[in-house]
Amino acid sequence: MTHHKNANSRIPAVAVLGLGPMGRALAAASLAAGHPTVLWNRSPDKAAPLVARGASVAATPAEAARRASVVLTCVVDYEAARAVVAGLASGSTAMVVNLSSGHAAQARDMASWAAGQGIDYLDGAIVTPAPTIGTPAASILYSGPRALYDRSAIVRESLGAGVYLGADAGTAAAYEMALLDLFTMCVGGLAHAFALAAAEGISPEAFARFARGIGHLLPDMSDRFADQLSTGSFSADVSSIASAGSAIAHVRAAASARDLDTAPLRAVQSIIDRAVAAGYGDDSYARLAQSLSSVGRTVTPIENPA
């Protein structure tokens, strides 16, 4: 596919397949930017507020694609995305930008499948919440053919800031999963911390005042981890893995004394204990990222985004 509908139009038509919270945000941003927007969802009633703002509804994904230049797919996972776009190869010249979640291997499989179906395919990952879509605060990562990234520019720019990560279709998903790893682990830790504080009679408001300070440590720690993992030097200038082991032992004892679930803490302590047993107790926390590998080695890194 080398041409698409509305190729001479300044405002290309957009199809949005999937109207969960993120899909609805994508459609709203498309409408706000003036794109003719056609919607499809398994439950058509979700389209009503968007139809009131000027969107139209298609009976099938294939119909939506035939009426658009760019198809944005945002469903629960890659399996669902493939099922949704399966009928697009026949009668559609639209390119597909898949913004569904999944891991890198799934993204590569999807790209390979799409190529076999004659579908122009760009993979993407939204790494900010739905309310940011269509604003400068949005952040969307893309990977796949550069020509398709460039071709979708007018539509992409209506959604928010985009970053092109390279030709490997799995790169955006790889970043997304690592970032979700960080987010979910942090949220789990935050919930556990609030539970422990409450068990000790500390009000949520009082605890939040100090919890914010812990969050402010993460940017500097991220930079330090990146530098040490890149250089292979794990000098414990701030704190060591052994000291982390001591700290978490204290927290486990405190949580146990208040009859809280210590499973998350035990999981982290087992990671620390393995690193200490391997002789890394005097190294910095960054060494844990390396020692998490089953064979204690790093993998070939994905290059920094341009």
C-alpha positions in Angstrom: 0.0 0.0 0.0 1.6 3.2 -1.1 -1.4 5.6 -1.2 -4.2 6.3 1.2 -7.6 8.0 1.1 -7.7 11.8 1.5 -4.0 11.9 0.4 -4.6 15.4 -0.9 -6.6 16.5 2.1 -5.1 18.7 4.8 -7.2 17.0 7.4 -7.2 13.2 6.9 -10.0 11.1 8.2 -9.3 9.0 11.3 -10.9 5.7 12.4 -10.7 4.7 16.0 -11.3 1.0 16.8 -12.0 0.4 20.4 -13.7 2.8 22.8 -12.4 2.1 26.2 -11.3 5.1 28.2 -8.1 5.5 26.1 -9.9 4.9 22.8 -12.5 7.6 23.7 -9.7 10.0 24.5 -8.0 9.3 21.2 -11.3 9.9 19.4 -12.0 13.1 21.3 -8.5 14.4 20.4 -9.1 13.6 16.8 -12.4 15.4 16.7 -10.9 18.4 18.5 -8.2 18.7 15.9 -10.8 18.7 13.1 -10.4 15.2 11.7 -13.4 13.5 10.3 -13.6 10.7 12.8 -15.3 7.3 12.4 -15.8 5.0 15.3 -16.2 1.3 15.9 -16.7 -0.6 19.1 -18.2 -3.9 20.1 -20.6 -2.0 22.3 -21.8 0.8 20.0 -23.5 2.8 22.8 -20.1 4.0 24.0 -19.9 6.1 20.9 -22.9 8.3 21.7 -21.1 11.2 23.4 -18.6 11.3 20.5 -21.3 11.1 17.9 -22.9 14.2 19.6 -19.6 16.0 18.9 -19.5 15.1 15.3 -18.1 11.6 15.0 -19.8 8.9 12.9 -20.1 5.2 13.6 -19.2 2.2 11.4 -20.9 -1.2 11.6 -17.6 -3.1 11.3 -13.8 -2.3 11.6 -13.5 -2.8 7.8 -16.1 -0.2 7.1 -14.4 2.2 9.5 -11.1 1.6 7.7 -12.6 2.2 4.3 -13.7 5.6 5.4 -10.4 6.7 6.9 -6.7 7.4 6.0 -5.4 6.4 9.4 -6.8 3.7 11.7 -6.0 3.9 15.4 -6.5 0.6 17.2 -6.7 0.7 21.0 -8.1 -2.5 22.5 -7.2 -4.7 25.4 -4.2 -6.6 23.9 -2.5 -7.7 20.6 -4.7 -10.8 20.2 -7.8 -8.5 20.3 -6.1 -6.0 18.0 -5.4 -8.7 15.4 -9.0 -9.9 15.5 -10.2 -6.3 15.0 -8.0 -5.6 12.0 -8.2 -9.0 10.4 -10.7 -7.8 7.9 -9.0 -4.6 6.9 -6.7 -6.1 4.2 -9.6 -6.3 1.8 -10.9 -3.0 0.5 -8.9 -0.6 2.7 -5.9 1.6 1.9 -5.7 3.1 5.4 -2.6 2.6 7.5 -3.0 1.0 11.0 -1.4 2.6 14.1 -1.8 0.1 16.9 -1.9 1.6 20.3 -2.9 -1.5 22.2 -0.8 -2.9 25.0 1.4 -5.9 25.0 5.1 -7.0 25.0 7.7 -6.6 22.4 7.4 -10.1 20.9 3.7 -9.6 20.4 4.3 -6.3 18.6 6.8 -7.9 16.3 4.4 -10.8 15.5 1.6 -8.3 14.8 3.8 -6.3 12.5 4.9 -9.5 10.6 1.3 -10.6 10.4 0.2 -7.2 9.1 2.9 -7.2 6.4 1.7 -10.6 5.3 -1.8 -9.2 5.0 -0.7 -6.2 3.0 -1.5 -3.8 5.8 0.7 -0.7 6.5 1.4 -1.0 10.2 3.0 1.2 12.8 3.2 0.1 16.4 2.8 2.6 19.3 2.6 2.7 23.1 0.8 5.4 25.1 2.8 6.0 28.3 0.6 8.7 29.9 -2.9 8.6 31.3 -6.0 9.1 29.1 -6.7 12.6 30.3 -3.4 13.8 28.8 -4.3 12.7 25.2 -4.6 15.7 22.9 -2.6 17.9 25.3 1.2 18.7 25.5 1.4 16.4 28.5 0.7 13.3 26.4 3.5 11.0 25.5 3.2 8.3 22.8 6.1 6.1 21.6 6.2 4.7 18.1 8.2 2.1 16.3 8.1 0.6 12.8 8.8 1.9 9.3 9.9 5.5 9.4 7.9 6.3 6.3 4.7 5.3 8.1 5.7 7.4 11.1 6.1 10.4 8.8 3.0 9.7 6.9 0.9 9.7 10.0 2.3 13.0 11.3 -0.9 15.1 11.0 -2.9 12.5 13.0 -0.1 11.8 15.5 0.3 15.5 16.3 -3.3 15.8 17.2 -2.9 13.1 19.9 0.1 14.6 21.7 3.9 14.5 21.8 5.3 11.5 19.9 8.8 9.9 19.9 10.0 7.7 17.1 12.2 4.8 18.5 13.3 3.1 15.3 12.3 0.5 12.7 12.0 -2.5 15.1 8.2 -2.8 15.6 8.8 -4.2 19.1 10.7 -1.2 20.6 7.7 0.9 21.7 6.2 -2.1 23.4 9.5 -2.9 25.1 9.6 0.6 26.6 6.0 0.5 27.6 6.4 -2.8 29.5 9.5 -1.5 31.4 7.7 1.7 32.3 4.6 -0.2 33.4 7.0 -2.4 35.5 8.2 0.8 37.2 4.8 2.2 37.7 3.1 -0.9 39.0 5.9 -1.7 41.4 5.9 1.9 42.7 2.1 1.9 43.1 2.2 -1.4 45.0 4.9 -0.1 47.3 2.9 3.1 47.9 -0.2 1.2 48.8 1.8 -1.0 51.2 3.4 2.0 52.8 0.0 3.7 53.4 -1.2 0.4 54.9 1.8 0.3 57.3 1.4 3.9 58.2 -2.3 3.5 58.9 -1.6 0.4 61.1 0.7 2.7 63.2 -2.0 5.3 63.5 -0.6 7.8 61.0 -3.3 9.6 59.0 -3.2 9.3 55.2 -2.8 13.1 54.9 0.1 13.2 57.3 1.9 10.4 55.7 1.4 11.8 52.1 3.3 14.9 53.2 6.5 12.8 53.6 5.8 10.2 50.9 6.1 12.9 48.3 9.7 13.3 49.3 10.5 9.7 48.5 9.0 10.1 45.0 11.3 13.0 44.4 14.3 10.7 44.8 13.4 8.7 41.7 14.6 11.1 38.9 18.2 11.2 40.3 18.2 7.5 41.0 17.0 6.8 37.4 19.9 8.8 36.0 22.4 7.1 38.4 21.1 3.7 37.5 21.5 4.5 33.8 25.0 5.7 34.2 26.2 2.8 36.3 24.5 0.1 34.1 26.0 1.7 31.0 29.6 1.9 32.5 29.4 -1.4 34.5 30.7 0.5 37.6 28.5 0.0 40.6 30.2 2.1 43.3 27.9 2.5 46.3 28.4 6.2 46.8 25.0 6.6 48.3 23.9 3.3 49.7 24.7 -0.4 49.1 22.7 -3.5 48.4 23.6 -4.9 51.9 22.2 -1.8 53.6 19.0 -2.2 51.5 18.8 -5.7 52.8 19.0 -4.4 56.4 16.4 -1.8 55.7 13.9 -4.2 54.2 14.3 -6.6 57.1 13.3 -3.8 59.5 10.2 -3.0 57.3 9.2 -6.7 57.2 9.4 -6.9 61.0 7.3 -3.8 61.3 4.7 -5.1 58.8 4.6 -8.5 60.5 4.1 -6.9 63.9 1.0 -5.2 62.5 -0.2 -8.4 60.7 0.2 -6.9 57.3 0.8 -8.9 54.1 4.6 -9.1 53.7 4.7 -11.0 50.4 5.8 -8.0 48.4 8.6 -7.3 50.8 9.7 -11.0 50.9 9.9 -10.9 47.1 12.2 -7.8 47.1 14.3 -9.3 49.9 14.8 -12.5 48.0 16.2 -10.4 45.1 18.5 -8.6 47.5 19.6 -11.8 49.2 20.6 -13.4 45.9 22.7 -10.4 45.0 24.4 -10.4 48.4 25.0 -14.2 48.0 26.6 -13.6 44.6 29.1 -11.2 46.2 27.4 -7.9 45.3 26.5 -6.7 48.8 28.9 -3.7 48.7 27.6 -2.6 45.3 25.0 0.1 44.6 21.3 -0.7 44.0 21.8 -0.4 40.3 23.5 -3.8 40.4 20.1 -5.4 41.2 18.9 -4.6 37.7 21.7 -6.7 36.3 21.5 -9.5 38.9 17.7 -9.9 38.2 18.7 -11.8 35.0 18.5 -15.5 35.5 22.2 -15.7 34.4 23.3 -12.4 36.0 24.0 -10.7 32.7 22.6 -7.7 30.9 21.0 -7.9 27.5 21.9 -5.9 24.4 20.3 -2.5 25.0 17.9 -0.8 22.7 19.4 2.4 21.5 18.3 5.7 22.9 15.3 7.3 21.0 16.3 9.9 18.5 
